[in-house]
């Protein structure tokens, strides 16, 4: 109609019943529901268009687009259309993926359930409590496979509601958990690493003011750890240690478990990339901080004069102190990366650092080999290697990770042998986040479910 508004006037016949006892006195002529619904103010085709606009864009954006398309409707009308149509009819699934998603990060979470065979979301639950998931799973006894993450909540819910179903741990989470276990092993070994690379001795005279404050806090924490470990060595129970020292039970437990081996590192500097050039200039006799800063600015350095002046002052003090130069220890994350990437990708100084760590901390090398063997087992789907790996891993730095794998052994074994995993569910969570943010996070559960399920 060339952009002009058109109104269809439909005349429907009415029939009156003269029977006194009839409960319905007036009968109105009905049309095909694919053309015009009873009491409808829009044709079925127009209502279908409005419904899909609401599914794709939500309320206000869809209303703006509809106005441009000469279909003037309000945002409330669009959302009512989405809610009225709801989702598609649920086909009973046999293979599902279940995971949590954030209404608001670290505060409130929900649960998403996907049909992995049909590759679509089939349900959203208001929380991630095991009882809520168990109630939904109990109504679907035909489910035979449940893919989930490594958390215990959904494992417990599936075990109670579907005791015969096979639980499959997510392979991505297994790989990520293995990498995190190696990072934890590096953090536990930082004291030995510092000694191996020659950075165990700290000269306070070479610290900046901010680093000296951090160093004093480090000394206090070391004294605290020594007091707690000394009492534990004398056989004092944890409860008595808490009473004597005044520290919390959680802190005492972390110290005794080796989870609070504090490491002092000088702060990373924006000069890291330019240190080789600065060393060359310093050796050539150019030792004026302001002059070095001006030269660095010509090379693209964006830091301030104070950064270069502090470096020059520290270097000048270090030249006066024999053998007392403070060597900066890389972070645990950096060391974990250096130990796991290929040697061809390491620089000369990084190769020297890795060699010193491997020579001085052999337990960390064993942990790296153990984690690499686990990840290779997942990639190659070699279930026969699981038992030997568990025996080997229980005696090293990654023993806690091995114990967790052993507790969830059936699901981990299914992850190695089964073609199913929870990657699809993670993708659906990404789509759910997009829909939620389109509505500025104000969409209720029924509207989120209608938009997410109705569009698949």
ChimeraX attribute file (.defattr): number of C-alpha atoms within 10 A of each C-alpha:
attribute: neighborCount
match mode: 1-to-1
recipient: residues
	/A:1	5
	/A:2	4
	/A:3	9
	/A:4	7
	/A:5	9
	/A:6	8
	/A:7	7
	/A:8	8
	/A:9	6
	/A:10	7
	/A:11	7
	/A:12	9
	/A:13	9
	/A:14	10
	/A:15	10
	/A:16	10
	/A:17	12
	/A:18	9
	/A:19	9
	/A:20	8
	/A:21	8
	/A:22	9
	/A:23	8
	/A:24	10
	/A:25	12
	/A:26	11
	/A:27	11
	/A:28	11
	/A:29	10
	/A:30	13
	/A:31	11
	/A:32	9
	/A:33	11
	/A:34	10
	/A:35	12
	/A:36	18
	/A:37	15
	/A:38	11
	/A:39	7
	/A:40	11
	/A:41	11
	/A:42	15
	/A:43	15
	/A:44	16
	/A:45	12
	/A:46	13
	/A:47	17
	/A:48	16
	/A:49	14
	/A:50	23
	/A:51	25
	/A:52	18
	/A:53	21
	/A:54	27
	/A:55	25
	/A:56	16
	/A:57	18
	/A:58	25
	/A:59	22
	/A:60	18
	/A:61	15
	/A:62	23
	/A:63	24
	/A:64	16
	/A:65	15
	/A:66	20
	/A:67	12
	/A:68	11
	/A:69	10
	/A:70	12
	/A:71	16
	/A:72	14
	/A:73	17
	/A:74	16
	/A:75	18
	/A:76	14
	/A:77	15
	/A:78	25
	/A:79	23
	/A:80	16
	/A:81	19
	/A:82	27
	/A:83	20
	/A:84	12
	/A:85	13
	/A:86	20
	/A:87	20
	/A:88	12
	/A:89	9
	/A:90	10
	/A:91	9
	/A:92	13
	/A:93	18
	/A:94	16
	/A:95	19
	/A:96	27
	/A:97	27
	/A:98	25
	/A:99	21
	/A:100	22
	/A:101	20
	/A:102	16
	/A:103	18
	/A:104	10
	/A:105	8
	/A:106	7
	/A:107	7
	/A:108	12
	/A:109	16
	/A:110	17
	/A:111	21
	/A:112	24
	/A:113	25
	/A:114	27
	/A:115	22
	/A:116	24
	/A:117	13
	/A:118	13
	/A:119	14
	/A:120	18
	/A:121	25
	/A:122	24
	/A:123	18
	/A:124	22
	/A:125	19
	/A:126	16
	/A:127	18
	/A:128	19
	/A:129	16
	/A:130	16
	/A:131	16
	/A:132	15
	/A:133	23
	/A:134	20
	/A:135	14
	/A:136	16
	/A:137	19
	/A:138	15
	/A:139	12
	/A:140	14
	/A:141	16
	/A:142	14
	/A:143	18
	/A:144	16
	/A:145	22
	/A:146	29
	/A:147	31
	/A:148	28
	/A:149	24
	/A:150	21
	/A:151	13
	/A:152	11
	/A:153	17
	/A:154	26
	/A:155	22
	/A:156	16
	/A:157	21
	/A:158	26
	/A:159	15
	/A:160	16
	/A:161	19
	/A:162	22
	/A:163	13
	/A:164	13
	/A:165	17
	/A:166	19
	/A:167	27
	/A:168	28
	/A:169	28
	/A:170	22
	/A:171	24
	/A:172	15
	/A:173	16
	/A:174	19
	/A:175	18
	/A:176	11
	/A:177	16
	/A:178	22
	/A:179	19
	/A:180	17
	/A:181	21
	/A:182	24
	/A:183	20
	/A:184	18
	/A:185	21
	/A:186	26
	/A:187	22
	/A:188	20
	/A:189	19
	/A:190	21
	/A:191	16
	/A:192	16
	/A:193	27
	/A:194	22
	/A:195	15
	/A:196	19
	/A:197	19
	/A:198	15
	/A:199	16
	/A:200	17
	/A:201	12
	/A:202	17
	/A:203	13
	/A:204	14
	/A:205	14
	/A:206	19
	/A:207	18
	/A:208	16
	/A:209	10
	/A:210	10
	/A:211	16
	/A:212	15
	/A:213	11
	/A:214	16
	/A:215	19
	/A:216	13
	/A:217	13
	/A:218	16
	/A:219	14
	/A:220	11
	/A:221	16
	/A:222	15
	/A:223	12
	/A:224	17
	/A:225	20
	/A:226	13
	/A:227	14
	/A:228	22
	/A:229	18
	/A:230	12
	/A:231	16
	/A:232	16
	/A:233	11
	/A:234	8
	/A:235	10
	/A:236	13
	/A:237	11
	/A:238	16
	/A:239	11
	/A:240	12
	/A:241	20
	/A:242	17
	/A:243	11
	/A:244	11
	/A:245	13
	/A:246	10
	/A:247	13
	/A:248	12
	/A:249	13
	/A:250	9
	/A:251	16
	/A:252	22
	/A:253	15
	/A:254	13
	/A:255	17
	/A:256	16
	/A:257	10
	/A:258	14
	/A:259	13
	/A:260	17
	/A:261	17
	/A:262	17
	/A:263	20
	/A:264	20
	/A:265	19
	/A:266	18
	/A:267	15
	/A:268	11
	/A:269	12
	/A:270	14
	/A:271	16
	/A:272	8
	/A:273	10
	/A:274	12
	/A:275	13
	/A:276	11
	/A:277	10
	/A:278	20
	/A:279	13
	/A:280	11
	/A:281	14
	/A:282	16
	/A:283	9
	/A:284	9
	/A:285	8
	/A:286	13
	/A:287	18
	/A:288	14
	/A:289	17
	/A:290	14
	/A:291	13
	/A:292	18
	/A:293	21
	/A:294	13
	/A:295	11
	/A:296	19
	/A:297	13
	/A:298	9
	/A:299	10
	/A:300	8
	/A:301	15
	/A:302	12
	/A:303	14
	/A:304	11
	/A:305	16
	/A:306	12
	/A:307	14
	/A:308	23
	/A:309	18
	/A:310	14
	/A:311	17
	/A:312	19
	/A:313	15
	/A:314	17
	/A:315	18
	/A:316	14
	/A:317	15
	/A:318	17
	/A:319	11
	/A:320	10
	/A:321	13
	/A:322	8
	/A:323	9
	/A:324	16
	/A:325	19
	/A:326	21
	/A:327	16
	/A:328	17
	/A:329	22
	/A:330	18
	/A:331	17
	/A:332	19
	/A:333	15
	/A:334	12
	/A:335	20
	/A:336	22
	/A:337	13
	/A:338	19
	/A:339	22
	/A:340	16
	/A:341	10
	/A:342	9
	/A:343	13
	/A:344	7
	/A:345	10
	/A:346	14
	/A:347	11
	/A:348	9
	/A:349	9
	/A:350	15
	/A:351	16
	/A:352	12
	/A:353	21
	/A:354	21
	/A:355	15
	/A:356	17
	/A:357	21
	/A:358	16
	/A:359	15
	/A:360	17
	/A:361	18
	/A:362	11
	/A:363	16
	/A:364	25
	/A:365	16
	/A:366	17
	/A:367	21
	/A:368	24
	/A:369	14
	/A:370	22
	/A:371	24
	/A:372	16
	/A:373	15
	/A:374	22
	/A:375	17
	/A:376	14
	/A:377	17
	/A:378	21
	/A:379	12
	/A:380	11
	/A:381	17
	/A:382	14
	/A:383	15
	/A:384	11
	/A:385	14
	/A:386	19
	/A:387	11
	/A:388	9
	/A:389	16
	/A:390	18
	/A:391	11
	/A:392	14
	/A:393	21
	/A:394	15
	/A:395	12
	/A:396	15
	/A:397	23
	/A:398	24
	/A:399	18
	/A:400	14
	/A:401	19
	/A:402	25
	/A:403	14
	/A:404	11
	/A:405	20
	/A:406	17
	/A:407	10
	/A:408	18
	/A:409	16
	/A:410	14
	/A:411	24
	/A:412	23
	/A:413	21
	/A:414	22
	/A:415	24
	/A:416	23
	/A:417	15
	/A:418	15
	/A:419	9
	/A:420	22
	/A:421	22
	/A:422	24
	/A:423	18
	/A:424	20
	/A:425	25
	/A:426	17
	/A:427	10
	/A:428	18
	/A:429	21
	/A:430	12
	/A:431	12
	/A:432	22
	/A:433	15
	/A:434	14
	/A:435	21
	/A:436	21
	/A:437	11
	/A:438	17
	/A:439	17
	/A:440	9
	/A:441	14
	/A:442	12
	/A:443	16
	/A:444	11
	/A:445	15
	/A:446	16
	/A:447	22
	/A:448	24
	/A:449	24
	/A:450	21
	/A:451	28
	/A:452	25
	/A:453	22
	/A:454	21
	/A:455	16
	/A:456	12
